[in-house]
Amino acid sequence: MHTLETTIDIDAPPAVVWRVLSEFERYPEWNEYVRIEGTPVAGARLTVTPGPRAGRQPSATSRVLRAEPEYELRWRSHLLVRGLCDGEHCFTIENLGNGRSRLTQAERFVGLLAGPFVRRYGRQTAATFEGVNRAIKRRAETTARTRPTTTPRAP
């Protein structure tokens, strides 16, 4: 088993981070590292493809294992056939309080080709995770700053 993991702190509450993470159709507006088609609902199929800044990485068809708003999005993919190189990808959002969150993105690889796959793509995959994390951070913090937190009172 091989695991890649990255973490970033975000000055936005978990609800905002989740919204940015789960609105796949808006990724082209702010995320140059990955494109995702599908819906973040347990049991749904996703198509995950590299974005323009991700370099040469394989696309994957995935199955959502868990989609718990403001907490976790998890899916599983297989390279060609099950058992060759399977990946379980997870985004976890931790509430740090005071309108802050910690986003952890990880993938665990298992299977006959997991070692060679991670040796070939691991460094680039980790860099892509870092890029996605930074992009989510920018988008969530901008959203949190521009969205009114209270309703203005009428004069």
The 8 nearest C-alpha neighbors of each residue, nearest first, counted from 0:
[[1, 109, 108, 2, 107, 113, 110, 114],
 [2, 0, 108, 107, 109, 3, 114, 113],
 [3, 1, 107, 106, 108, 4, 0, 105],
 [2, 4, 106, 105, 125, 107, 1, 5],
 [5, 3, 105, 104, 2, 106, 6, 103],
 [6, 4, 104, 103, 105, 129, 128, 7],
 [7, 5, 103, 102, 104, 4, 101, 8],
 [6, 8, 102, 101, 9, 132, 103, 5],
 [9, 7, 101, 100, 102, 10, 6, 99],
 [8, 10, 100, 136, 11, 99, 101, 7],
 [11, 9, 99, 140, 98, 100, 8, 12],
 [10, 12, 99, 98, 140, 9, 143, 139],
 [11, 13, 98, 99, 14, 15, 100, 16],
 [12, 14, 69, 16, 15, 100, 17, 94],
 [15, 13, 17, 69, 12, 16, 18, 68],
 [16, 14, 18, 17, 13, 12, 139, 11],
 [15, 17, 13, 19, 18, 139, 14, 20],
 [18, 16, 20, 69, 14, 15, 19, 21],
 [17, 19, 15, 21, 16, 20, 22, 14],
 [20, 18, 16, 17, 21, 22, 139, 15],
 [21, 19, 17, 18, 22, 16, 135, 23],
 [20, 22, 18, 23, 19, 17, 39, 38],
 [23, 21, 24, 19, 25, 20, 18, 26],
 [24, 22, 26, 25, 21, 35, 36, 20],
 [23, 25, 22, 26, 36, 27, 35, 34],
 [26, 24, 23, 27, 28, 22, 29, 19],
 [25, 27, 30, 28, 23, 29, 24, 34],
 [26, 28, 25, 29, 30, 31, 34, 24],
 [29, 27, 26, 25, 30, 31, 24, 138],
 [28, 30, 26, 27, 31, 134, 138, 25],
 [31, 29, 26, 32, 27, 134, 28, 33],
 [30, 32, 50, 52, 51, 33, 29, 27],
 [33, 31, 50, 53, 52, 30, 49, 131],
 [34, 32, 50, 49, 48, 31, 30, 35],
 [33, 35, 48, 50, 47, 49, 26, 36],
 [34, 36, 47, 23, 46, 48, 45, 37],
 [37, 35, 46, 45, 23, 47, 34, 38],
 [38, 36, 45, 44, 35, 46, 39, 43],
 [37, 39, 40, 43, 45, 36, 23, 44],
 [38, 40, 66, 21, 41, 37, 63, 43],
 [39, 41, 66, 43, 38, 42, 63, 65],
 [42, 40, 63, 65, 64, 66, 43, 39],
 [41, 43, 63, 62, 64, 40, 44, 65],
 [44, 42, 63, 40, 41, 62, 38, 45],
 [43, 45, 62, 61, 37, 63, 42, 46],
 [46, 44, 37, 61, 36, 60, 62, 47],
 [45, 47, 60, 36, 35, 59, 61, 48],
 [46, 48, 35, 59, 58, 34, 45, 60],
 [49, 47, 58, 34, 33, 46, 35, 50],
 [48, 50, 33, 53, 32, 34, 56, 58],
 [49, 51, 33, 32, 31, 53, 52, 34],
 [50, 52, 31, 53, 32, 49, 54, 33],
 [53, 51, 32, 31, 50, 54, 49, 127],
 [54, 52, 32, 49, 50, 51, 127, 55],
 [55, 53, 52, 56, 51, 49, 123, 50],
 [56, 54, 53, 57, 49, 123, 120, 52],
 [55, 57, 54, 49, 58, 53, 120, 124],
 [56, 58, 59, 55, 48, 49, 78, 47],
 [59, 57, 48, 47, 49, 56, 60, 46],
 [60, 58, 47, 46, 61, 76, 57, 48],
 [59, 61, 46, 45, 76, 47, 44, 58],
 [60, 62, 76, 45, 75, 44, 59, 74],
 [61, 63, 44, 74, 75, 43, 42, 45],
 [64, 62, 74, 41, 42, 43, 65, 73],
 [65, 63, 74, 41, 73, 42, 62, 75],
 [66, 64, 41, 73, 72, 63, 67, 74],
 [67, 65, 72, 40, 41, 71, 39, 68],
 [66, 68, 71, 70, 65, 72, 69, 40],
 [69, 67, 70, 17, 66, 71, 14, 72],
 [68, 70, 13, 17, 14, 92, 67, 71],
 [69, 71, 92, 68, 67, 91, 93, 72],
 [72, 70, 91, 67, 90, 66, 92, 73],
 [71, 73, 66, 90, 65, 89, 67, 91],
 [74, 72, 89, 65, 64, 88, 63, 90],
 [73, 75, 63, 64, 88, 62, 87, 61],
 [76, 74, 87, 61, 62, 86, 88, 63],
 [77, 75, 61, 86, 85, 60, 59, 87],
 [78, 76, 85, 81, 80, 84, 79, 86],
 [77, 79, 84, 80, 85, 83, 76, 81],
 [78, 80, 77, 81, 83, 84, 59, 82],
 [81, 79, 78, 77, 83, 82, 84, 85],
 [80, 82, 77, 83, 85, 84, 79, 78],
 [83, 81, 110, 84, 85, 80, 111, 109],
 [84, 82, 110, 111, 112, 81, 80, 78],
 [85, 83, 110, 113, 112, 78, 82, 109],
 [86, 84, 77, 109, 108, 76, 110, 82],
 [87, 85, 108, 76, 107, 75, 88, 106],
 [86, 88, 75, 107, 106, 74, 76, 89],
 [89, 87, 106, 74, 73, 105, 86, 75],
 [90, 88, 73, 105, 104, 72, 106, 91],
 [89, 91, 104, 72, 71, 103, 73, 105],
 [92, 90, 71, 103, 70, 102, 89, 93],
 [93, 91, 102, 70, 101, 71, 69, 13],
 [92, 94, 101, 100, 95, 102, 91, 70],
 [93, 95, 100, 96, 13, 99, 92, 101],
 [96, 94, 100, 99, 93, 101, 97, 98],
 [97, 95, 98, 94, 99, 100, 12, 93],
 [96, 98, 99, 95, 12, 94, 11, 10],
 [97, 99, 12, 11, 96, 10, 100, 95],
 [100, 98, 10, 11, 12, 95, 96, 97],
 [101, 99, 94, 95, 9, 93, 12, 13],
 [100, 102, 8, 93, 92, 7, 9, 103],
 [103, 101, 92, 7, 6, 91, 8, 93],
 [104, 102, 6, 91, 90, 5, 105, 101],
 [103, 105, 90, 5, 89, 4, 6, 91],
 [106, 104, 4, 89, 3, 88, 5, 103],
 [105, 107, 88, 87, 3, 2, 89, 86],
 [106, 108, 2, 87, 86, 1, 3, 88],
 [107, 109, 86, 1, 113, 85, 0, 2],
 [110, 108, 0, 113, 85, 84, 86, 1],
 [111, 109, 84, 82, 83, 113, 112, 85],
 [110, 112, 83, 113, 84, 82, 109, 114],
 [111, 113, 84, 115, 83, 114, 110, 116],
 [112, 114, 84, 116, 110, 109, 108, 115],
 [115, 113, 117, 116, 112, 118, 1, 111],
 [116, 114, 118, 112, 117, 113, 119, 120],
 [117, 115, 113, 119, 114, 118, 112, 120],
 [116, 118, 121, 120, 114, 119, 115, 113],
 [119, 117, 115, 116, 121, 120, 114, 122],
 [118, 120, 116, 117, 121, 115, 122, 123],
 [119, 121, 117, 123, 124, 122, 118, 116],
 [122, 120, 117, 124, 123, 118, 125, 119],
 [123, 121, 125, 124, 120, 126, 118, 119],
 [122, 124, 126, 120, 125, 121, 127, 53],
 [125, 123, 127, 121, 126, 122, 120, 128],
 [124, 126, 128, 122, 127, 123, 121, 129],
 [127, 125, 123, 129, 124, 128, 130, 122],
 [126, 128, 130, 124, 125, 129, 53, 131],
 [129, 127, 125, 131, 130, 126, 132, 124],
 [130, 128, 132, 126, 127, 131, 133, 125],
 [131, 129, 127, 133, 132, 128, 134, 126],
 [130, 132, 134, 128, 133, 129, 135, 32],
 [131, 133, 129, 135, 130, 134, 128, 136],
 [134, 132, 136, 130, 131, 135, 137, 129],
 [133, 135, 131, 137, 136, 132, 30, 130],
 [136, 134, 138, 132, 133, 137, 139, 131],
 [135, 137, 133, 139, 134, 9, 138, 140],
 [138, 136, 134, 140, 135, 139, 141, 133],
 [137, 139, 135, 141, 136, 140, 142, 134],
 [140, 138, 142, 136, 141, 16, 137, 135],
 [139, 141, 143, 137, 142, 11, 138, 10],
 [142, 140, 144, 138, 139, 143, 137, 145],
 [141, 143, 139, 145, 140, 144, 146, 138],
 [142, 144, 140, 141, 146, 11, 145, 139],
 [145, 143, 141, 142, 146, 140, 147, 11],
 [146, 144, 142, 143, 141, 147, 140, 148],
 [145, 147, 143, 144, 142, 148, 141, 149],
 [148, 146, 149, 145, 150, 144, 143, 151],
 [147, 149, 146, 150, 143, 144, 145, 151],
 [150, 148, 147, 151, 152, 146, 145, 143],
 [149, 151, 152, 148, 147, 153, 146, 154],
 [152, 150, 149, 153, 147, 154, 148, 146],
 [153, 151, 154, 150, 149, 147, 148, 146],
 [152, 154, 151, 150, 149, 147, 148, 146],
 [153, 152, 151, 150, 149, 147, 148, 146]]
